[in-house]
Amino acid sequence: MKPLFASALIPLGLAFALPLPAQAAKPTVQAPATQAHYETSVFVGQWAIMAMDPIMVAANKATGPAERLLVTLPESLKKIVGQDHFSLSRASGTAWTGKQDDLTVTFKLVSENSAQIQITGEGTHKLDLPLYRDN
């Protein structure tokens, strides 16, 4: 009789083990949004820092790997950083970066009207400035 009783309980146990329709529905996972890719012309212009002269950003006429952003810092930042001209190459769809002497400069768009410039020196020296479009 044991085999018959055990065989009668197995289907019952399986019925409870099966997921209910509400449990079976899994939340859908959205695919991550693709990273924005801004054209070079969106980076070009005057970018302001609160109560300072603007940072000037221009682009050379080259395309592809030779394409560069030319960043000019105002005199007040030149005194802090030690130089005022930087040549940056594209790092991603939203950022340009360049290394000159002991400084690494990254210029990144947050949106078409706001950006961030980060200047990192050797060691732990770091200048991180939020910018907004000034033209």
Backbone as numpy.savetxt, mean C-alpha at the origin, in Angstrom:
# Nx Ny Nz CAx CAy CAz Cx Cy Cz
-28.39 -60.50 18.96 -29.19 -59.31 18.96 -28.35 -58.05 18.96
-27.18 -58.13 19.49 -26.32 -56.96 19.51 -26.08 -56.40 18.11
-25.78 -57.25 17.14 -25.51 -56.68 15.83 -26.73 -55.95 15.27
-27.91 -56.48 15.50 -29.11 -55.83 14.99 -29.34 -54.50 15.70
-29.17 -54.48 17.02 -29.35 -53.25 17.79 -28.31 -52.20 17.39
-27.06 -52.61 17.24 -26.00 -51.69 16.84 -26.25 -51.17 15.43
-26.73 -52.02 14.54 -26.99 -51.57 13.18 -28.17 -50.62 13.13
-29.08 -50.71 14.09 -30.21 -49.79 14.13 -29.77 -48.42 14.65
-28.79 -48.38 15.53 -28.32 -47.11 16.08 -27.39 -46.37 15.12
-26.66 -47.06 14.30 -25.71 -46.41 13.39 -26.43 -45.42 12.48
-27.54 -45.80 11.81 -28.20 -44.80 10.97 -28.73 -43.62 11.79
-29.18 -43.90 13.02 -29.66 -42.82 13.88 -28.53 -41.87 14.22
-27.37 -42.40 14.55 -26.22 -41.56 14.87 -25.78 -40.76 13.66
-25.82 -41.34 12.49 -25.45 -40.63 11.28 -26.42 -39.49 10.99
-27.68 -39.70 11.30 -28.67 -38.67 11.05 -28.37 -37.44 11.90
-27.90 -37.64 13.11 -27.57 -36.50 13.97 -26.23 -35.88 13.59
-25.37 -36.66 12.99 -24.06 -36.14 12.61 -24.11 -35.30 11.33
-25.13 -35.51 10.51 -25.23 -34.74 9.28 -25.57 -33.29 9.60
-25.00 -32.35 8.90 -25.28 -30.94 9.20 -26.70 -30.57 8.81
-27.26 -29.72 9.60 -28.57 -29.18 9.27 -28.41 -28.18 8.15
-29.44 -27.91 7.38 -29.30 -26.97 6.26 -28.76 -25.60 6.69
-29.13 -25.11 7.85 -28.64 -23.81 8.30 -27.15 -23.88 8.62
-26.70 -25.02 9.13 -25.29 -25.18 9.45 -24.46 -25.41 8.19
-25.06 -25.98 7.18 -24.32 -26.32 5.97 -23.93 -25.07 5.17
-24.70 -24.02 5.29 -24.39 -22.80 4.54 -23.18 -22.12 5.16
-22.15 -21.93 4.35 -20.93 -21.27 4.83 -20.93 -19.85 4.31
-20.44 -18.92 5.10 -20.38 -17.54 4.59 -19.41 -17.46 3.41
-19.77 -16.66 2.43 -18.90 -16.52 1.27 -17.72 -15.62 1.63
-16.60 -15.98 1.15 -15.39 -15.21 1.39 -15.13 -14.37 0.15
-15.03 -13.05 0.35 -14.78 -12.18 -0.78 -13.30 -12.23 -1.14
-13.04 -12.19 -2.42 -11.66 -12.15 -2.89 -11.07 -10.79 -2.52
-9.80 -10.75 -2.15 -9.21 -9.46 -1.80 -9.25 -8.51 -2.99
-9.49 -7.25 -2.69 -9.54 -6.24 -3.75 -8.17 -6.12 -4.39
-8.16 -5.93 -5.68 -6.89 -5.77 -6.35 -6.29 -4.42 -5.99
-5.01 -4.37 -5.89 -4.33 -3.14 -5.52 -4.46 -2.14 -6.65
-4.69 -0.90 -6.28 -4.84 0.15 -7.28 -3.53 0.33 -8.05
-3.68 0.78 -9.28 -2.52 1.11 -10.09 -2.74 2.50 -10.66
-2.00 3.45 -10.15 -2.14 4.83 -10.60 -1.14 5.12 -11.71
-1.60 5.83 -12.71 -0.73 6.27 -13.79 0.29 7.27 -13.22
1.40 7.40 -13.86 2.46 8.30 -13.40 1.96 9.73 -13.28
1.11 10.16 -14.16 0.62 11.54 -14.15 -0.16 11.87 -12.88
-0.72 10.89 -12.21 -1.47 11.13 -10.97 -0.52 11.52 -9.84
0.72 11.07 -9.89 1.71 11.37 -8.85 2.28 12.79 -9.00
2.26 13.30 -10.22 2.91 14.58 -10.54 2.12 15.76 -9.99
2.85 16.77 -9.49 2.21 18.00 -9.03 2.81 18.51 -7.74
2.09 19.40 -7.10 2.52 19.94 -5.81 1.78 19.19 -4.71
2.54 18.77 -3.69 1.97 18.05 -2.56 2.30 18.84 -1.29
1.28 19.22 -0.55 1.47 20.09 0.60 1.59 19.31 1.91
2.34 19.93 2.79 2.48 19.48 4.17 1.95 20.64 4.99
1.31 20.37 6.09 0.74 21.45 6.89 1.76 22.55 7.16
1.40 23.79 6.82 2.18 25.00 7.12 3.60 24.99 6.56
3.84 24.28 5.48 5.16 24.26 4.83 5.00 24.52 3.34
6.09 24.89 2.71 6.08 24.98 1.25 5.84 23.58 0.69
5.25 23.48 -0.50 4.92 22.15 -1.04 6.13 21.36 -1.52
5.94 20.06 -1.57 6.90 19.15 -2.19 6.53 19.11 -3.67
7.50 19.28 -4.54 7.26 19.27 -5.98 7.59 17.88 -6.53
6.69 17.32 -7.32 6.90 16.01 -7.93 6.72 16.15 -9.44
7.72 15.76 -10.19 7.69 15.79 -11.65 8.07 14.40 -12.15
7.82 14.14 -13.42 8.17 12.86 -14.02 9.03 13.10 -15.25
9.96 12.18 -15.50 10.73 12.28 -16.74 9.86 11.75 -17.88
10.33 11.86 -19.09 9.53 11.46 -20.25 9.72 10.00 -20.64
10.59 9.31 -19.95 10.86 7.91 -20.27 9.67 7.03 -19.87
9.61 5.86 -20.44 8.60 4.87 -20.06 9.30 3.57 -19.70
8.58 2.70 -19.06 9.15 1.41 -18.68 10.13 1.54 -17.53
11.18 0.73 -17.51 12.12 0.72 -16.39 12.87 2.04 -16.20
12.98 2.86 -17.23 13.70 4.13 -17.13 12.82 5.26 -16.59
11.54 4.99 -16.39 10.62 6.01 -15.91 10.97 6.40 -14.46
10.98 7.69 -14.18 11.36 8.19 -12.85 10.43 9.30 -12.40
10.23 9.38 -11.09 9.62 10.55 -10.46 10.76 11.37 -9.88
10.69 12.66 -10.06 11.71 13.56 -9.54 11.07 14.37 -8.42
11.51 14.15 -7.21 10.92 14.77 -6.02 11.87 15.86 -5.52
11.30 17.04 -5.30 12.07 18.16 -4.76 11.44 18.60 -3.45
12.22 18.53 -2.38 11.74 18.93 -1.06 11.91 20.44 -0.88
11.05 21.06 -0.05 11.24 22.48 0.25 12.47 22.69 1.13
12.94 23.90 1.21 14.15 24.25 1.97 14.06 23.79 3.43
12.89 23.93 4.03 12.72 23.55 5.44 12.99 22.06 5.67
12.58 21.20 4.73 12.85 19.77 4.86 14.28 19.43 4.45
14.84 20.19 3.53 16.22 19.97 3.12 17.15 20.13 4.34
16.84 21.07 5.21 17.65 21.28 6.41 17.60 20.07 7.33
16.49 19.41 7.36 16.33 18.23 8.22 16.97 17.00 7.59
16.70 16.81 6.30 17.12 15.59 5.59 18.56 15.68 5.09
18.98 16.86 4.66 20.34 17.02 4.17 20.45 17.13 2.66
19.39 16.85 1.95 19.36 17.03 0.50 17.92 17.26 0.08
17.76 17.79 -1.14 16.40 18.14 -1.54 15.93 17.53 -2.84
16.76 16.83 -3.58 16.36 16.22 -4.85 16.50 14.70 -4.78
15.45 14.00 -5.23 15.46 12.54 -5.23 14.88 12.04 -6.54
15.43 10.96 -7.03 14.94 10.29 -8.22 14.38 8.94 -7.79
13.09 8.72 -8.04 12.43 7.50 -7.58 11.99 6.64 -8.76
12.04 5.33 -8.59 11.53 4.41 -9.61 10.30 3.70 -9.06
9.46 3.22 -9.95 8.19 2.61 -9.53 8.44 1.32 -8.77
7.82 1.23 -7.59 7.91 0.02 -6.77 6.65 -0.82 -6.88
5.50 -0.14 -7.06 4.21 -0.83 -7.21 3.24 0.12 -7.90
1.98 -0.27 -7.97 0.98 0.58 -8.60 0.68 1.83 -7.82
1.07 1.86 -6.54 0.78 3.02 -5.69 2.03 3.66 -5.10
3.20 3.10 -5.34 4.40 3.61 -4.66 5.60 3.69 -5.58
6.44 4.68 -5.28 7.73 4.87 -5.95 8.78 4.92 -4.85
9.97 4.43 -5.14 11.02 4.43 -4.13 12.38 4.69 -4.77
13.29 5.20 -3.96 14.63 5.45 -4.44 15.61 5.53 -3.29
16.85 5.20 -3.57 17.91 5.26 -2.55 19.02 6.15 -3.08
19.36 7.15 -2.29 20.46 8.04 -2.64 21.29 8.25 -1.38
22.57 8.02 -1.53 23.50 8.09 -0.40 22.98 7.17 0.71
22.76 7.69 1.90 22.30 6.86 3.00 20.80 7.01 3.25
20.06 7.59 2.30 18.62 7.82 2.46 17.81 6.96 1.50
16.69 6.43 2.00 15.72 5.74 1.17 14.43 6.53 1.24
13.90 6.88 0.07 12.69 7.69 0.00 11.59 6.87 -0.66
10.41 6.87 -0.05 9.24 6.20 -0.61 8.11 7.21 -0.70
7.54 7.33 -1.88 6.40 8.22 -2.11 5.23 7.33 -2.50
4.16 7.35 -1.70 3.05 6.43 -1.89 1.73 7.19 -1.92
0.88 6.87 -2.89 -0.45 7.45 -2.94 -1.40 6.65 -2.06
-2.16 7.37 -1.26 -3.23 6.76 -0.47 -4.51 6.83 -1.29
-4.71 7.97 -1.95 -5.80 8.19 -2.91 -5.27 9.17 -3.94
-6.10 9.61 -4.86 -5.63 10.55 -5.86 -5.31 11.92 -5.26
-5.81 12.20 -4.07 -5.59 13.51 -3.45 -4.82 13.46 -2.14
-4.39 12.31 -1.73 -3.57 12.23 -0.52 -2.44 11.23 -0.73
-1.33 11.51 -0.08 -0.14 10.68 -0.26 0.66 10.64 1.04
1.74 9.91 0.99 2.63 9.80 2.14 4.05 9.73 1.61
4.93 10.49 2.21 6.35 10.38 1.86 7.08 9.91 3.10
7.95 8.94 2.90 8.71 8.38 4.00 10.19 8.45 3.62
10.96 9.09 4.48 12.40 9.21 4.26 13.09 8.50 5.41
13.85 7.48 5.08 14.52 6.67 6.10 16.02 6.78 5.92
16.72 7.13 6.99 18.17 7.18 6.96 18.75 5.92 7.54
20.07 5.82 7.51 20.71 4.65 8.10 20.40 4.63 9.59
20.26 3.46 10.11 19.91 3.33 11.52 18.41 3.46 11.70
18.01 4.21 12.71 16.59 4.31 13.04 15.99 5.66 12.66
16.69 6.49 11.91 16.17 7.80 11.53 15.07 7.63 10.49
13.90 8.23 10.78 12.77 8.07 9.88 11.90 9.32 9.92
11.51 9.81 8.76 10.62 10.95 8.63 9.42 10.47 7.82
8.24 10.55 8.40 7.04 10.04 7.79 6.03 11.18 7.72
5.71 11.67 6.51 4.86 12.84 6.37 3.61 12.56 5.53
2.43 12.88 6.07 1.22 12.80 5.24 1.14 14.03 4.34
0.71 13.84 3.11 0.63 14.92 2.12 -0.77 14.99 1.54
-1.11 16.17 1.03 -2.34 16.30 0.29 -2.06 17.15 -0.95
-2.87 16.91 -1.98 -2.65 17.59 -3.26 -2.85 19.09 -3.07
-1.92 19.87 -3.66 -1.92 21.31 -3.47 -2.06 22.06 -4.79
-2.47 21.40 -5.85 -2.65 22.09 -7.12 -3.99 21.77 -7.73
